[in-house]
Amino acid sequence: MVTWIVLAVVLLALVVLALAVRPVLTRLPRLRRAAVALQRRQAEAEGLRSAAEVLQERAEELQARLATTQERVALLKAKRGN
């Protein structure tokens, strides 16, 4: 008699576990697709970050050239003014 009670409790626990795990297992394909999409977006973001760094360096170079050009213009104006 005790054996049947123990067996029933174990089976009931397995059924409850299966019912708890079932929703998770049904969501796995969607979670996998979402993970792949996130990895793709991460790769795109890294590419954009490197492109932004290149643009930043280019902007700094252009700003330095602009400052040099402004200095030259100021010198030319000063020479013409004298």
Buried (B, 14 or more C-beta within 10 A) or exposed (E): EEEEEEEEEEEEEEEEEEEEEEEEEEEEEEEEEEEEEEEEEEEEEEEEEEEEEEEEEEEEEEEEEEEEEEEEEEEEEEEEEE
